Amino acid sequence: MVLLPDSNHHSAIREDLAVGMQELAFLVRLLLLPWLYDEQTCAQTRRHVAKASRHFSEAEQKLEARLLLVDSQLEALLTMKKFIQDDLQEKKGDLADLRTQIAALWEAHRKSQEMLEAAEAHLAGTKEQLHFAHEEVAKNRAGWEIGTRMMILPGLGSLIGASLVVGYQAALDAAENLVSEAQQAVDQNLVEIAGHKDELARLSRKEEEVQAEINTMDQKISQIQAQCGEVLAFQREVTTQQSGIRKCLSVLDLLAGKIQAAAVMSSHTCIPEFLMDILGEVGTVVGGQEGEAFQNDKEIQASILEINKAVNAMRARAGESLPIDP
């Protein structure tokens, strides 16, 4: 799940910035009053600057915490992407192996088909030989019967009769054996072909499953890449806001230093002219690109407008002007 800006986060940052800008608006109102060169007024200006700095610091800390969350999520997304990419490469390797096995099995299947055709042709030939042997026996039925009768005669007759019978029977047995062997070869090839078909079906299903897993992984990687883009965009937005707030803090530190220096030089009094230009810088930063997320915030923009008007009023004495539109 992508960590996008939420209303609570934005509201907390906006509140800190709004209060900080209000403190600066209070300060410019004070600076526009008939100036009292006393320590109490100088202390009051310092309090406004300190409060503004505190609220800006709180906003910066919240942004820093937000950035840490964004960084951790981005790291988690990149880790997940790397894991899926590694798994994807492994799956692609499995798919390549499967396709190699399927190609080899198709080749074995083709050869088995050729061997089956040859075995069937051989079987047909042996059956013809057996049929021819039976025809020979039928043609020589008289010799077969004579041999059978002579086998019952004593002496030489039995030997002659046996040789005749054995001769015919040997021819039949040889032909039948050839048919049996040829039939076994055909059956063996049929079994191999059936096994090839079953294995091809299994591997094809496995290929489809692996391809589906690869497609799913590709989709997940695309989704994670899109999420990374959203997180990076949000990270840039938060970083820009943080940069602007840090600039404001730097300006406020300078402002506090100016107040202190003015107080020392003027016996604990503050001079408005020393401070207005610096306040103008704060308005420029918050009203610029770094504060883009708050350009539609009426409260913050009202404070910027008030600061710019005060700066213009102070500069008017020297014939200068500053655009008052935030």
Secondary structure as UniProt FT lines:
FT   HELIX           7..32
FT   HELIX           39..139
FT   HELIX           141..150
FT   TURN            151..152
FT   HELIX           156..265
FT   TURN            266..267
FT   HELIX           272..287
FT   HELIX           289..294
FT   TURN            295..296
FT   HELIX           298..315
FT   HELIX           316..318
//
